[in-house]
Amino acid sequence: MGDARRYFDLATPFPMKRGGRLHAARLAYETWGELSDARDNAILIFTGLSPSAHAASNADDDTPGWWEDMLGPGKHIDTSRWYVICVNTLGSCKGSTGAASIDPASGEPYRLNFPDLTLEDAANAAHELVRGLGITRLACLLGNSMGGMTALAYLALHPDSARSHISISTAPQAQPFAIAIRSLQREAIRLDPQWNNGHYSDDQYPEAGMSIARKLGVITYRSAMEWVGRFARIRLESDQRDEEPFAAEFQIESYLIGHARRFVRNFDPNSYLYLSRASDWFDIGEYGGSVSAALARIRLQRALVIGVETDILFPLSQQQEIADGLRQSGAEVDFVALDSPQGHDAFLVDIARFGAAIAQFLARL
């Protein structure tokens, strides 16, 4: 297995919105396709909280990416036409500088000495990357989930930086339900004794806290409709159950355990805390006095806004709010409401319907 990541060095010092500066910071990113001579066919993708920049397989890394069926030659995002960049968010632990990175001032991991992180910081870092690649204006800026919020920050902070925008299952500002869930996730990590105020190690690792945090997330990423359809009230066979009291008895419990087990050692707990809080802080209304006013100030030619009726984390009403606001800016906006049963995670699994809407939109650019 290869590694297709490339690295872009940010300006030093790199200023952060809430104070503090980063030195010798970098972003990890991957690309697909070829940049045109006019440099006018670039699409930038912002991801959700946990994915890496490896959205799809390529010549340097043939392992499937998190959006494998969406992106590639002849696929919905056709890399025969588009030059696609997927960036690993500043503050993540998948190659970009974050809390798990080495602080050049101390030679030790930043841990909780990492400056307060906002999605605006992530947007500004990605804008530096785009300009560093010689691209003055993106053909399209695409963001899903947390990445959709980062994309809105990018558009608000850097006017005329993109001709079009695809907004997927996101929010113009964090709402109480999402904040509450993320708060519980952070609490689970912080209350794990092994977290040790951010000073954990491979031997003493907040596995229980991370496991609970991930389970809470997975529950909200899908819909009750899907849980009923997939698991109903099916119980585990007797030989699949642990002996201890109150151990997992239903298949849904076993599924959550397995899902969390695959995640907890593959994402840094401190990075999780920083990105989670950055999502809570985001409010595009800061850039216009209200959400609608801020969205109306964004300058785009076209936009596609996609939401899912069963999404409880980023409800359809917020997607409608984004679409309405962007229309006020004068952009031609397509709003697509899907009835996918998978809830918030539908954009990762209902590729046929999401892909059809995205491909139709891109074909008209």
C-alpha positions in Angstrom: 0.0 0.0 0.0 1.4 3.4 -1.0 0.8 6.8 0.4 -0.6 9.4 -2.0 -0.5 12.3 0.4 1.3 15.4 -0.5 2.2 18.2 2.0 1.9 21.9 1.8 3.8 24.2 4.2 1.7 26.9 5.6 3.1 30.4 6.1 5.1 30.8 9.4 3.8 32.1 11.6 0.2 31.0 10.8 -2.2 33.1 12.8 -5.3 31.5 14.4 -8.6 33.2 14.8 -8.9 32.9 18.6 -5.3 33.7 19.3 -2.0 31.9 19.0 0.1 31.0 16.0 1.4 27.9 14.4 5.0 27.5 13.3 6.2 25.1 10.6 2.6 23.9 10.2 1.5 21.9 7.1 -1.6 20.4 5.4 -1.8 16.9 3.9 -3.8 16.6 0.7 -4.3 14.4 -2.3 -5.2 15.1 -5.9 -6.8 13.4 -8.9 -6.9 14.4 -12.5 -4.9 17.1 -14.2 -5.0 20.9 -13.7 -5.9 22.6 -16.9 -3.5 25.1 -18.5 -6.0 27.9 -17.6 -6.1 26.5 -14.0 -9.8 26.8 -14.1 -11.0 23.2 -13.5 -10.1 22.7 -9.8 -12.6 21.3 -7.2 -11.6 21.4 -3.6 -13.2 19.0 -1.1 -13.5 19.6 2.6 -14.2 16.4 4.6 -16.2 15.6 7.8 -14.4 15.4 11.1 -12.7 12.1 10.8 -11.9 11.2 7.2 -8.4 11.6 5.7 -7.5 13.2 2.4 -7.7 9.8 0.7 -11.2 10.2 -0.8 -10.5 7.7 -3.6 -7.8 5.4 -4.9 -5.2 6.7 -7.3 -1.9 5.7 -8.9 0.1 6.2 -5.6 -2.4 4.5 -3.3 -4.7 1.9 -4.7 -6.7 1.3 -1.5 -10.3 2.4 -1.7 -11.0 5.9 -0.3 -13.9 7.1 1.8 -15.7 8.4 -1.4 -14.4 5.7 -3.7 -17.6 5.3 -5.8 -18.1 9.0 -6.2 -14.7 10.2 -7.5 -12.6 9.1 -10.4 -12.4 8.8 -14.2 -15.9 8.5 -15.6 -17.5 8.6 -12.1 -19.9 11.2 -10.7 -17.0 13.6 -10.0 -15.2 12.8 -13.2 -11.5 13.3 -12.8 -11.1 13.1 -16.6 -12.5 16.6 -16.6 -11.9 17.9 -13.1 -8.7 18.4 -11.1 -9.8 17.4 -7.6 -8.1 18.3 -4.4 -9.1 16.7 -1.0 -7.5 18.4 2.0 -7.0 16.9 5.4 -8.4 19.5 7.8 -6.0 21.6 9.9 -6.2 20.2 13.4 -6.7 16.6 12.2 -4.3 13.7 12.8 -4.2 12.3 9.3 -1.2 14.2 8.1 -2.1 17.9 8.8 -0.8 19.7 11.8 -2.9 19.2 14.9 -2.7 18.4 18.6 -0.9 15.2 18.0 1.9 16.9 15.9 5.2 17.9 17.3 5.4 21.4 18.6 8.7 22.8 17.2 9.1 25.0 20.2 9.2 22.1 22.7 10.0 19.0 20.6 7.0 17.3 22.2 3.4 16.8 20.9 1.3 19.9 21.2 -1.5 18.0 23.1 -3.5 20.7 24.8 -0.9 23.4 24.0 -2.3 23.5 20.5 -4.0 26.8 19.9 -7.8 27.1 20.0 -8.9 25.8 16.6 -11.8 27.2 14.5 -13.2 26.1 11.2 -12.1 29.5 9.9 -8.5 28.5 10.6 -9.1 25.3 8.6 -10.6 27.4 5.7 -7.7 29.9 5.7 -5.1 27.1 5.7 -6.8 25.5 2.7 -7.0 28.8 0.9 -3.2 29.1 1.3 -2.9 25.6 -0.2 -5.1 26.5 -3.2 -3.1 29.7 -3.9 0.1 27.7 -3.4 -1.0 25.4 -6.2 -1.4 28.4 -8.5 -5.2 28.4 -8.5 -6.8 31.8 -8.1 -10.4 30.7 -8.4 -11.9 27.3 -7.8 -14.3 25.9 -10.3 -16.2 24.4 -7.4 -15.9 24.2 -3.6 -17.5 21.1 -2.1 -18.0 20.3 1.6 -19.9 17.7 3.5 -20.8 17.6 7.2 -18.2 19.6 9.2 -16.5 20.2 5.8 -19.6 22.0 4.6 -19.3 24.4 7.5 -15.6 24.9 6.6 -16.5 25.5 3.0 -19.0 28.3 4.1 -16.3 29.9 6.2 -13.9 29.7 3.1 -16.5 31.5 0.9 -17.3 34.1 3.6 -13.6 34.9 4.2 -12.4 34.8 0.6 -14.9 36.4 -1.7 -14.8 35.3 -5.4 -12.6 32.4 -4.5 -15.0 29.9 -6.2 -17.4 30.0 -9.1 -19.7 27.4 -7.6 -20.4 25.5 -4.4 -21.8 22.1 -3.5 -23.1 22.0 0.1 -23.9 18.5 1.5 -25.6 17.8 4.8 -24.1 20.6 6.8 -25.1 23.7 8.8 -24.6 27.5 8.6 -24.2 27.4 12.4 -24.1 24.8 15.1 -27.5 24.1 16.6 -28.3 22.9 20.2 -28.9 19.2 19.4 -25.6 18.8 17.5 -23.7 20.8 20.2 -25.3 18.6 22.9 -24.2 15.4 21.2 -20.6 16.6 20.6 -20.5 17.8 24.2 -21.3 14.3 25.5 -18.7 12.9 23.1 -16.0 15.2 24.5 -17.1 14.5 28.1 -16.8 10.8 27.5 -13.2 11.3 26.4 -12.3 13.8 29.1 -13.7 11.7 31.9 -11.7 8.6 30.9 -8.9 8.4 33.5 -6.5 7.4 30.8 -7.0 10.7 29.0 -5.0 12.3 31.8 -5.6 15.9 30.7 -4.4 15.0 27.2 -1.2 13.2 28.3 -2.0 9.7 27.3 0.2 7.1 25.6 -0.3 3.9 23.6 -0.1 2.0 26.8 -2.4 4.3 28.7 -5.0 5.3 26.2 -8.5 6.6 26.7 -10.0 3.7 24.8 -13.3 3.6 26.7 -13.9 7.3 26.3 -13.2 7.2 22.6 -15.4 4.2 22.2 -18.4 5.8 23.8 -17.8 9.0 21.8 -17.7 7.1 18.6 -20.9 5.1 19.5 -22.7 8.3 20.2 -21.7 9.7 16.9 -22.6 6.6 14.9 -26.1 6.5 16.5 -26.7 10.1 15.3 -25.1 9.5 11.8 -27.9 7.1 10.9 -31.6 7.2 11.3 -34.0 5.2 13.5 -35.5 3.9 10.3 -32.3 2.3 9.2 -31.5 0.8 12.6 -34.9 -0.9 12.6 -34.4 -2.1 9.0 -30.9 -3.5 9.7 -31.2 -4.9 13.2 -34.8 -4.8 14.5 -34.7 -6.5 17.9 -32.5 -9.4 16.8 -30.5 -10.9 19.7 -27.0 -12.3 19.6 -26.6 -16.1 19.8 -25.7 -17.3 23.2 -22.1 -18.1 22.1 -21.7 -14.5 20.9 -22.5 -13.0 24.3 -20.0 -12.2 27.1 -20.6 -13.6 30.5 -20.4 -10.4 32.4 -23.5 -8.7 33.7 -25.3 -6.3 31.3 -23.0 -7.2 28.4 -24.2 -6.8 24.8 -27.3 -8.8 24.1 -28.7 -7.3 20.8 -27.1 -7.2 17.4 -27.2 -3.4 17.4 -25.0 -3.3 20.5 -22.5 -5.7 18.9 -22.4 -3.5 15.8 -21.6 -0.4 17.8 -18.9 -2.2 19.7 -17.2 -3.4 16.5 -17.5 0.0 14.8 -16.0 1.8 17.8 -13.2 -0.8 18.1 -12.1 0.0 14.5 -12.1 3.7 15.2 -10.6 4.3 18.6 -6.9 3.6 17.8 -7.2 5.3 14.3 -8.0 8.8 15.5 -6.2 10.9 18.0 -8.4 11.8 21.0 -7.1 15.3 21.5 -7.5 16.1 17.8 -11.1 14.8 18.1 -11.7 17.2 21.0 -10.3 20.2 19.0 -12.3 19.5 15.8 -15.5 18.8 17.8 -15.3 22.1 19.6 -14.4 24.0 16.4 -17.7 22.6 14.9 -19.6 24.0 17.9 -18.1 27.4 17.6 -18.9 27.9 13.9 -21.6 30.5 13.1 -21.6 32.1 9.6 -23.8 34.7 11.1 -20.7 36.4 12.5 -20.0 37.6 8.9 -23.2 39.5 8.3 -25.1 40.0 11.5 -27.4 37.0 10.8 -27.2 33.7 9.0 -29.3 34.9 6.0 -27.4 38.2 5.7 -24.0 36.4 5.8 -25.1 33.9 3.2 -26.4 36.7 1.0 -23.0 38.3 1.0 -21.3 35.2 -0.5 -20.5 35.6 -4.2 -21.1 32.6 -6.3 -22.5 31.9 -9.8 -24.2 28.6 -8.9 -24.7 26.3 -5.9 -26.1 22.9 -5.2 -27.4 22.2 -1.7 -28.3 18.6 -0.8 -29.9 17.4 2.4 -31.6 14.3 3.7 -35.0 14.1 5.4 -33.8 11.5 7.9 -30.7 13.5 9.0 -31.2 14.4 12.7 -27.7 15.9 13.2 -27.8 18.4 10.3 -31.6 18.5 9.6 -33.1 19.4 6.3 -34.3 22.7 7.6 -30.7 23.9 7.8 -30.0 22.8 4.2 -33.1 24.9 3.1 -31.7 27.8 5.1 -28.4 27.6 3.2 -30.2 27.4 -0.1 -32.4 30.3 0.6 -29.5 32.4 1.8 -27.4 31.7 -1.2 -30.3 32.6 -3.5 -30.4 36.0 -1.9 -26.8 36.5 -3.0 -27.9 36.2 -6.6 -26.5 32.7 -7.2 -28.5 30.1 -9.2 -29.2 27.5 -6.5 -30.4 23.9 -6.9 -31.9 22.4 -3.7 -32.2 18.6 -3.5 -34.0 16.9 -0.6 -33.4 13.2 -0.5 -35.4 10.6 1.4 -32.4 8.3 1.9 -33.0 6.1 5.0 -29.4 6.3 6.1 -29.6 9.7 7.8 -26.6 11.9 8.0 -24.2 9.3 6.6 -26.3 8.9 3.4 -23.8 10.9 1.4 -21.2 8.2 2.1 -23.5 5.3 1.2 -26.3 6.4 -1.0 -23.9 7.2 -3.8 -26.4 6.6 -6.6 -28.7 9.4 -5.6 -26.1 11.9 -4.3 -23.9 11.1 -7.2 -26.6 11.7 -9.8 -27.4 15.2 -8.3 -23.7 16.1 -8.1 -22.9 14.9 -11.7 -25.9 16.7 -13.1 -24.8 19.9 -11.4 -21.2 19.6 -12.5 -22.2 18.9 -16.1 -23.7 22.4 -16.3 -20.6 24.2 -15.1 
